[in-house]
Amino acid sequence: DAPITVPAQKSLEIVRELPDAVITLTTNDQNWISIECVKSKFRIAGLPATDFPNIVPLSGQAFTLPQATARNLFAHVAPFTSKDDSRYALTGVYLAASADGLRAVATDGHRLACMTSPLPDGIENAAPVILPAKAAQEVKKLCEKENGDLLVTYGDTQMSFDTGATTIITRLIDAQFPDYQAVIPKESTAIAVLNREMVVSALKRVALMCSQTYLVKCAFGANALTLESMDPQVGNACETFAINYASVPMSIGFNARYLLDVLGVTSGEHVQVALTDAVAPALLTTDSPLDEGFQCVIMPMRI
């Protein structure tokens, strides 16, 4: 049959609902597509193949990245991009080659995630770019079931990711990314080590009584952490559990959802929280090899 352009979203919705059987697609000269499976029949309007834009392979600087590395890189940072289109630079993932390795950074102004992986050959002199968040998520999905290599190619305004079977080409965000390194705390006065599963469970319970700001008061004491939340219209919650903490007592407020987001992309048994004071950002890391090179900064809330 002659090539044709099909409506992707509607076609996907149809195929998802069909039974596990052979699907037959047929087209006609008027660009209509028929979809048949067992006793189900659909007829949807398509467009001429000539209406589809030409896809020209990118030519430029290229490097190869293990798909597992790309998957891990974007899984750790993509959820932390901004959803506010007025902050255009923050709606994407910043990719840059540094002396430490290939670094991916994302922030929405309230929290910042940074992931560093070994520097691949061929990227040493590449200029930093901002990859749209949607593209980063799609590359992560593309690599979820693959264990081969990913060929990454830089164009002037685009970037492509090629597994050999599938290629994703995306336009880059033309904006200035903020100085993220100035946000990452260089020193701390107190270190708390928490069991990740324990703090996730406690946060989920305490968050049930949060107000619309999702404020949770975290009181760090001698080898104990107390989480408190309150909604004046509903009530309050409080939970205390054991941690490793030997510094001066400190109370600091955080957005419960932000903490859960960080804990949700990590896999370590223990989470380390580096603190300075009640108004300074906290730095979170874990002890898992899968999280090696990952740092997350969370800004505190006033309590």
Secondary structure, 3 states (H helix, E strand, C coil): CCCEECCHHHHHHHHHHCCCCCCEEEECCCCEEEEEECCEEEEEECEEHHHCCCCCCCCCCEEEEEHHHHHHHHHHHHHHCCCCCCCHHHHEEEEEEECCEEEEEEECCCEEEEEEECCCCCCCCCCCEEEEHHHHHHHHHHCCCCCCEEEEEECCCEEEEECCCCEEEEECCCCCCCCHHHCCCCCCCEEEEEEHHHHHHHHHHHHCCCCCCCEEEEEEECCEEEEEEEECCCEEEEEEEECECCCCCEEEEEEHHHHHHHHHHCCCCEEEEEECCCCCCEEEEECCHHHCCEEEEECCECC
